[in-house]
Amino acid sequence: MPKPKPTETRKLTYAEAALLDLLPTLSLPDGARALVAGNRSGWLPLEAEKKWPKRVAAHAFDFHHARAIRDRLAEAWINPNAIVYCTPALPEGPFALALFMTTPQSMSAELVLDQLEDLHAQLAEGGTLVAAFEGDADDALRTLRLVWSNVHVVTRAKHVAVFRMVKHGELAKRRNFASDWEASVPDGEKMVFTSLPGCFCHRRADAGGLALAEVAAREAKPTDRLLDMGCGCGLVGLLVAKKAGITDLTLIDSHARAIAAAKINAARAGIDARFVLSDDGLPRGEDEVGRWSLVVGNPPYYSDYRIADVFMETAYRALRPGGRCLMVVKTATGLLALQEKYFRTAEVIKRRGYCVLRSVRT
């Protein structure tokens, strides 16, 4: 086990705080298991594991959140390997108890509904779901009733509402939340893409991604080694690889569902790609320095460009001399300074109302 890290200040959402308050009142039958879903900090899985040792599973879609949960458990000298799952779907049940939390910022309405149906499927008959919702409580109640016939309101406060449901029978039919749509680059083959709730730009091609793919496809060569950072469902990397005939393609994302969708789309396109689930660029234990000749990315720009900085640092480390870095942004101002920090210069190429920033590794 890793050495515990120093304990951080305890920061909780209203939803997590509400479930932590209820935890002492909850029980788990002998030998049964509990599931924690929707958590991002690790505090609730930690307290649940303390109460029911070796009978708790925690799930996160994003590797960054899974890492935070793992770190929280490791601080308490609890081995996270048997507890934390970062997978496209919930771990297999049956679970006698499930604790679920969501906020309007953390999950789309479609992903919440998808999660609720999966939670129903993984609960044992007679199992209990306790769910905490921030935002509109009436809207949460309507969503819950799409899946559960017996919704009991445990508490309803200004910032959070908590509900309790018991499973009686299986759902008559589970919804399919996947979406198929088409995309292409000029003179390239029209390709079908599948996306899943939780993927970036679910149900449609992102305009910024298309701008990046069109610029990258114009200069890509069959001999390029292509790395797609933050690949989502694989839109950019697969379009460019297909158009240019590239056979060495690596797709990276922090979201398990993005990687799952990218695998579906690569298989459909007949492209043999490598997939990496990571929240910190390329795994540093691997010999990745200077391997690639072309890196593309559509980084998120919240958190003061901290994630974009990871994209840039990874691109610089991954590219061989003469390799090209292409990043897309709506307006060049913020990202341009960051890209120049690593590559000294960047050319601005305008496409589809976006700016593609092109740099060459010296």
C-alpha positions as CSV (number, residue, x, y, z in Angstrom):
1,M,0.0,0.0,0.0
2,P,1.2,3.6,-0.6
3,K,2.2,5.7,2.3
4,P,-0.7,7.9,3.5
5,K,-0.7,11.5,2.3
6,P,-1.2,14.4,4.7
7,T,-4.9,14.8,5.4
8,E,-6.5,17.6,3.4
9,T,-9.1,20.1,4.6
10,R,-12.5,18.3,4.6
11,K,-14.6,19.9,1.8
12,L,-18.0,18.4,1.2
13,T,-20.8,19.0,-1.2
14,Y,-24.3,19.3,0.4
15,A,-25.2,15.9,-1.0
16,E,-22.2,14.2,0.5
17,A,-22.6,15.9,3.8
18,A,-26.3,14.8,3.9
19,L,-25.3,11.1,3.3
20,L,-22.6,11.2,5.8
21,D,-25.1,12.5,8.4
22,L,-27.4,9.6,7.6
23,L,-24.7,6.9,7.5
24,P,-24.8,6.1,11.3
25,T,-28.5,5.3,10.9
26,L,-28.1,2.8,8.0
27,S,-27.5,-0.9,8.4
28,L,-26.1,-3.7,6.2
29,P,-27.1,-7.3,6.6
30,D,-24.3,-9.8,7.6
31,G,-22.2,-10.7,4.6
32,A,-23.9,-8.1,2.3
33,R,-22.2,-5.4,0.4
34,A,-22.7,-1.6,0.0
35,L,-22.0,0.6,-3.1
36,V,-21.1,4.3,-3.2
37,A,-21.6,6.0,-6.5
38,G,-21.3,9.6,-7.7
39,N,-18.7,10.4,-5.1
40,R,-15.7,12.6,-6.0
41,S,-13.8,13.2,-2.7
42,G,-13.6,9.8,-1.0
43,W,-15.0,10.9,2.4
44,L,-18.2,8.9,2.1
45,P,-16.5,5.7,0.9
46,L,-14.0,6.1,3.7
47,E,-16.6,6.3,6.4
48,A,-18.7,3.5,4.9
49,E,-15.6,1.3,4.8
50,K,-14.8,2.1,8.4
51,K,-18.4,1.0,9.4
52,W,-18.5,-2.1,7.1
53,P,-14.9,-3.3,6.6
54,K,-14.2,-5.1,3.3
55,R,-17.8,-4.8,2.3
56,V,-17.8,-1.5,0.4
57,A,-17.3,-0.7,-3.3
58,A,-16.9,2.8,-4.6
59,H,-17.4,3.8,-8.2
60,A,-16.2,6.8,-10.2
61,F,-16.4,7.4,-14.0
62,D,-13.4,9.8,-14.1
63,F,-9.9,8.6,-13.2
64,H,-9.2,11.9,-11.4
65,H,-12.1,11.2,-9.0
66,A,-11.1,7.6,-8.6
67,R,-7.6,8.7,-7.7
68,A,-9.0,11.1,-5.0
69,I,-11.0,8.3,-3.5
70,R,-8.0,6.0,-3.5
71,D,-5.9,8.7,-1.9
72,R,-8.5,9.3,0.8
73,L,-8.6,5.6,1.7
74,A,-4.8,5.2,1.6
75,E,-4.5,8.1,4.1
76,A,-6.4,5.8,6.5
77,W,-4.2,2.8,5.7
78,I,-7.1,1.2,3.8
79,N,-6.1,-0.7,0.7
80,P,-8.1,1.0,-2.2
81,N,-7.5,-1.7,-4.8
82,A,-10.4,-3.9,-3.7
83,I,-12.8,-1.0,-3.2
84,V,-12.4,1.6,-6.0
85,Y,-13.7,1.0,-9.5
86,C,-13.2,3.4,-12.5
87,T,-15.3,1.6,-15.1
88,P,-17.9,2.5,-17.8
89,A,-20.6,0.9,-15.7
90,L,-21.1,0.2,-12.0
91,P,-19.4,-2.9,-10.5
92,E,-21.5,-6.1,-10.5
93,G,-23.8,-6.6,-7.6
94,P,-25.8,-7.7,-5.9
95,F,-25.6,-4.9,-3.3
96,A,-27.9,-4.6,-0.3
97,L,-27.3,-0.9,0.0
98,A,-26.4,1.8,-2.5
99,L,-25.5,5.4,-1.7
100,F,-25.7,7.8,-4.6
101,M,-25.1,11.6,-4.8
102,T,-25.3,14.1,-7.6
103,T,-25.2,17.8,-8.3
104,P,-26.3,19.8,-11.4
105,Q,-22.6,20.4,-12.1
106,S,-21.4,16.8,-11.7
107,M,-23.8,14.9,-14.0
108,S,-26.1,15.6,-16.9
109,A,-29.8,14.7,-16.4
110,E,-29.3,11.8,-18.9
111,L,-26.3,10.4,-17.0
112,V,-28.3,10.6,-13.7
113,L,-31.1,8.6,-15.3
114,D,-28.7,6.1,-16.7
115,Q,-27.0,5.7,-13.3
116,L,-30.4,5.2,-11.6
117,E,-31.3,2.4,-13.9
118,D,-27.8,0.8,-13.4
119,L,-28.2,1.2,-9.6
120,H,-31.6,-0.6,-9.8
121,A,-30.0,-3.4,-11.7
122,Q,-27.1,-3.9,-9.3
123,L,-29.2,-3.9,-6.1
124,A,-30.4,-7.1,-4.6
125,E,-34.1,-7.8,-4.3
126,G,-35.2,-5.8,-1.3
127,G,-32.0,-3.7,-1.4
128,T,-32.1,0.0,-0.6
129,L,-31.0,3.0,-2.5
130,V,-30.4,6.3,-0.6
131,A,-29.8,9.2,-3.1
132,A,-28.9,12.8,-2.4
133,F,-29.7,15.4,-5.0
134,E,-28.6,19.0,-5.1
135,G,-30.6,21.4,-7.2
136,D,-34.4,21.3,-7.9
137,A,-35.9,18.7,-5.5
138,D,-39.1,18.4,-7.6
139,D,-37.1,17.7,-10.7
140,A,-35.1,15.0,-8.8
141,L,-38.3,13.4,-7.6
142,R,-39.7,13.3,-11.1
143,T,-36.5,11.6,-12.4
144,L,-36.5,9.1,-9.6
145,R,-40.1,8.1,-10.4
146,L,-39.1,7.2,-13.9
147,V,-37.2,4.3,-12.4
148,W,-38.5,3.6,-8.9
149,S,-42.2,3.1,-8.0
150,N,-41.7,3.7,-4.2
151,V,-39.8,7.0,-3.6
152,H,-39.7,8.2,0.0
153,V,-38.5,11.7,0.9
154,V,-36.0,11.4,3.8
155,T,-35.2,15.1,4.0
156,R,-35.8,18.2,1.9
157,A,-33.6,21.2,2.8
158,K,-32.7,24.4,1.0
159,H,-29.6,22.9,-0.9
160,V,-30.2,19.2,-0.9
161,A,-33.0,16.6,-0.9
162,V,-32.4,12.9,0.2
163,F,-34.6,10.1,-1.0
164,R,-34.9,6.4,-0.1
165,M,-36.1,3.6,-2.4
166,V,-36.4,-0.2,-2.0
167,K,-36.1,-2.6,-5.0
168,H,-39.1,-4.8,-5.7
169,G,-38.7,-6.7,-8.9
170,E,-36.7,-5.9,-12.1
171,L,-37.3,-3.1,-14.5
172,A,-39.5,-4.1,-17.4
173,K,-37.0,-2.6,-19.8
174,R,-33.7,-0.7,-19.6
175,R,-33.2,2.3,-21.7
176,N,-30.4,2.5,-24.2
177,F,-28.6,5.8,-23.7
178,A,-26.0,5.4,-26.4
179,S,-26.2,7.6,-29.4
180,D,-24.9,7.1,-33.0
181,W,-24.1,10.0,-35.3
182,E,-21.9,10.7,-38.3
183,A,-18.9,13.0,-38.9
184,S,-16.2,13.5,-41.5
185,V,-13.3,15.7,-42.6
186,P,-13.1,17.2,-46.2
187,D,-12.3,14.4,-48.7
188,G,-12.4,11.9,-45.9
189,E,-14.7,8.9,-45.3
190,K,-17.9,9.6,-43.4
191,M,-17.7,7.7,-40.1
192,V,-20.3,6.6,-37.6
193,F,-19.5,7.4,-33.9
194,T,-21.1,6.1,-30.8
195,S,-21.2,8.3,-27.6
196,L,-22.4,7.5,-24.1
197,P,-23.8,9.8,-21.3
198,G,-20.8,11.3,-19.6
199,C,-18.8,11.6,-22.8
200,F,-17.9,15.1,-23.9
201,C,-20.4,16.3,-26.5
202,H,-22.7,13.2,-26.2
203,R,-25.0,12.8,-29.2
204,R,-23.2,15.2,-31.5
205,A,-19.9,16.1,-33.0
206,D,-18.2,18.9,-31.2
207,A,-17.5,21.9,-33.5
208,G,-14.1,22.6,-31.9
209,G,-13.2,18.9,-32.4
210,L,-14.2,19.0,-36.0
211,A,-12.1,22.2,-36.5
212,L,-9.1,20.4,-35.0
213,A,-9.6,17.2,-37.0
214,E,-9.9,19.2,-40.3
215,V,-6.6,21.1,-39.7
216,A,-4.8,18.0,-38.4
217,A,-6.0,15.8,-41.3
218,R,-4.7,18.3,-43.8
219,E,-1.1,17.9,-42.7
220,A,-1.1,14.3,-41.2
221,K,1.0,11.7,-43.0
222,P,0.6,7.9,-43.0
223,T,4.0,7.6,-41.2
224,D,2.9,9.8,-38.3
225,R,2.6,8.5,-34.8
226,L,-0.6,10.2,-33.5
227,L,-1.5,10.9,-29.9
228,D,-5.0,12.2,-29.2
229,M,-5.2,13.9,-25.7
230,G,-8.6,14.0,-24.1
231,C,-10.0,11.9,-26.9
232,G,-13.6,11.7,-25.8
233,C,-15.3,9.2,-28.1
234,G,-12.3,9.3,-30.4
235,L,-13.7,11.9,-32.9
236,V,-10.5,13.7,-33.7
237,G,-7.9,10.9,-33.6
238,L,-10.0,8.5,-35.5
239,L,-11.0,11.0,-38.2
240,V,-7.4,12.0,-38.7
241,A,-6.0,8.4,-38.6
242,K,-8.6,7.2,-41.1
243,K,-8.1,10.1,-43.6
244,A,-4.3,10.0,-43.4
245,G,-3.9,6.2,-43.2
246,I,-2.1,6.4,-39.8
247,T,-1.6,3.0,-38.2
248,D,0.1,4.2,-34.9
249,L,-2.6,5.9,-32.9
250,T,-2.9,6.4,-29.1
251,L,-6.1,7.7,-27.5
252,I,-6.1,9.1,-23.9
253,D,-8.9,10.3,-21.7
254,S,-9.6,10.4,-18.0
255,H,-13.3,9.3,-18.3
256,A,-13.9,5.5,-18.5
257,R,-17.0,6.0,-20.7
258,A,-15.0,8.1,-23.2
259,I,-12.5,5.2,-23.5
260,A,-15.3,2.7,-23.8
261,A,-16.9,4.7,-26.6
262,A,-13.6,5.3,-28.4
263,K,-13.0,1.5,-28.4
264,I,-16.4,0.9,-30.0
265,N,-15.6,3.5,-32.7
266,A,-12.1,2.4,-33.4
267,A,-13.3,-1.2,-33.9
268,R,-16.1,-0.1,-36.2
269,A,-13.6,1.9,-38.3
270,G,-11.2,-1.0,-38.4
271,I,-8.5,1.1,-36.6
272,D,-6.1,-0.7,-34.3
273,A,-5.5,1.9,-31.6
274,R,-4.0,2.0,-28.1
275,F,-6.2,3.3,-25.3
276,V,-5.0,4.9,-22.1
277,L,-7.2,5.8,-19.1
278,S,-5.3,8.6,-17.2
279,D,-5.9,11.9,-15.6
280,D,-2.3,13.0,-15.7
281,G,-1.2,12.6,-19.3
282,L,0.8,9.6,-20.3
283,P,1.8,7.1,-17.6
284,R,5.2,8.3,-16.5
285,G,6.5,4.8,-15.8
286,E,6.5,4.1,-19.6
287,D,9.1,5.0,-22.1
288,E,7.0,7.6,-23.9
289,V,9.4,10.5,-24.3
290,G,9.9,11.6,-27.9
291,R,7.8,8.8,-29.4
292,W,5.1,10.8,-31.3
293,S,5.3,13.0,-34.3
294,L,1.8,14.5,-34.0
295,V,-0.2,15.4,-30.9
296,V,-3.8,16.7,-31.0
297,G,-5.9,17.9,-28.2
298,N,-9.2,19.8,-27.3
299,P,-8.4,20.6,-23.7
300,P,-11.0,21.9,-21.2
301,Y,-10.3,25.5,-20.0
302,Y,-11.9,25.6,-16.6
303,S,-9.7,25.4,-13.4
304,D,-7.5,28.3,-14.6
305,Y,-6.1,26.2,-17.5
306,R,-4.6,23.6,-15.1
307,I,-5.9,20.7,-17.2
308,A,-4.8,22.4,-20.4
309,D,-1.3,22.7,-18.8
310,V,-1.3,18.9,-18.4
311,F,-2.1,18.6,-22.1
312,M,0.7,20.9,-23.1
313,E,3.3,19.4,-20.8
314,T,2.4,15.9,-22.0
315,A,2.5,17.0,-25.7
316,Y,5.9,18.5,-25.2
317,R,7.3,15.5,-23.4
318,A,5.7,13.0,-25.9
319,L,6.8,14.7,-29.2
320,R,10.1,14.0,-30.9
321,P,12.1,16.9,-32.4
322,G,10.2,18.2,-35.4
323,G,6.9,16.8,-34.0
324,R,3.8,19.0,-34.3
325,C,1.4,20.0,-31.5
326,L,-2.2,21.0,-32.5
327,M,-4.6,22.3,-29.8
328,V,-8.0,23.9,-30.4
329,V,-9.7,26.7,-28.5
330,K,-12.5,29.1,-29.1
331,T,-10.4,32.2,-28.6
332,A,-6.6,32.0,-28.7
333,T,-5.7,34.5,-25.9
334,G,-5.4,32.2,-22.8
335,L,-4.2,29.0,-24.5
336,L,-1.7,30.8,-26.8
337,A,0.4,32.0,-23.8
338,L,0.3,28.5,-22.3
339,Q,1.3,26.8,-25.5
340,E,4.1,29.3,-26.0
341,K,5.3,28.5,-22.5
342,Y,6.3,25.0,-23.7
343,F,6.9,25.5,-27.4
344,R,8.1,29.1,-27.6
345,T,6.0,29.9,-30.6
346,A,2.5,29.0,-31.9
347,E,0.8,29.6,-35.2
348,V,-2.9,30.5,-35.0
349,I,-5.1,28.7,-37.7
350,K,-8.7,29.8,-37.8
351,R,-11.3,27.2,-38.6
352,R,-15.1,26.9,-38.0
353,G,-15.0,29.9,-35.7
354,Y,-12.3,28.3,-33.6
355,C,-8.5,28.7,-33.3
356,V,-6.2,25.8,-33.8
357,L,-2.8,26.5,-32.3
358,R,0.1,24.8,-34.1
359,S,3.6,24.4,-32.7
360,V,6.7,22.4,-33.6
361,R,8.9,20.7,-31.0
362,T,12.4,21.9,-31.3
